[in-house]
Amino acid sequence: MSHELRTPLNAILGFAQLLSMTLADEAQRQRVRQIESAGWHLLELINDVLDLARIEAGAMSTSPEPVELGELVGSAMSMVQPLAAERGVTLAAPEGIAGAVWALADRRRLRR
């Protein structure tokens, strides 16, 4: 099932990246970047659904590692920042979190 879901999405992402490189107008490039961002988000949602299927099948595996939470929060914020800005919402990370807080977690799944 993962192949059937990911292949068309990878084509969309690939063509969006190519289109972004050929556009001269910054406003158009920004719109294409929004397509790319939404595509990457959709890919993460597909991965979430596939993870749920693995959990139900008893075949889920994780990769725990030390994760710096400030970096993770910053990464997540940059992903949703354009949508928040469109809606007049300001996002701010807690002060002093960078490099100060660590957790043992599966980085990819925690980010989701």
N, C-alpha and C positions, 0 to 999 in steps of 0.2 A: 504494500500500500504506500510506503514512503516514496518509492520511485514515481508512482503515478501522481502524487501530490507535489513533489519537489521539482520534477523536470519542467513543467510549464512555468512554474514560478521562477526557476533559474533563468529561463529564456526571457521572461519579463524583466528581471533584474539586469541581465546582461545587455539587453537592448536599451534599457534606461541609462545604463552607464555609457554605452556607445553614443547615445543621443546627447547626453550631458557633455561629452567631449567635443561634439561638433557644433554646439550652439554658441553663438557669439553674444546673444542677448542675456544679460544677467538675470532678468526676471524669468525668462524661460528656463534657464539652468536651475534656478531655485525651485520652480515647479517640478522639474524632472527629479531634483533631489528629494522632493516630498514624495514622489512616486517610489523612488528607491527606498526611502525610509519606511514607507508603508509596506513595501514588499518585504523588507527585512523583518518588520514586525509580524507580518503574516507568516513568514517562514518560522519564526519563533513560536507562533500559535500552533502551527502544524506540528512542530516538534513537541509542544506540550501535549497535544492530542495523542501523538504516537507514544509519548512517555506514559500517559494514562493507560493506553492499551498494553504497554509492557508491564505496568504495575498490576493490572487485572490478570495478566497471564503469569504473574510471578516471575518475570524475567527482567526486572528492573535492576540496573547496576548504577552505582554512583562513584564519583571520583573525589573524595574529600581531600582538600588541600587548604593551607592557610590562605585566607582571603582578606585583603585590606579593604575594609568596608567603605572608607572615604572614596577610594577609586571607583568602587562599584556603584555607590550612590551618584557620583559625578557622571559616570557612564549612562546610568539609567535616566538621569535628569536631562542629559544632552539629547537622548532619544525622544523624550516627550516635550522638550522645550518649545519646538515650533508649534505644536498643537496648543500648548498652554498659552503662548504668546498670542495666537490667533483669537483666543477666547478672553484675553485680557488678564490672564492668571500669571502671577510672578512666582517662580520657584526659587527656593534658596536652601542650600545645604546647611546643616548645623555647623556653627563655628567650631574650629579645632578638631574636626573629625578626621582630617587627612593624616594618615599615618599613625593615628592614635588608637584605632579600634580594629581588631582582627577577629576573625571567626574561622573555625574549621568547618568547611562546607564545600559542596560541589559548586564551583564558581558559576558555571553556565546555568544551572538550575536555580541558583539563588538570584541571579540577575533577572531571570524571568519573573 
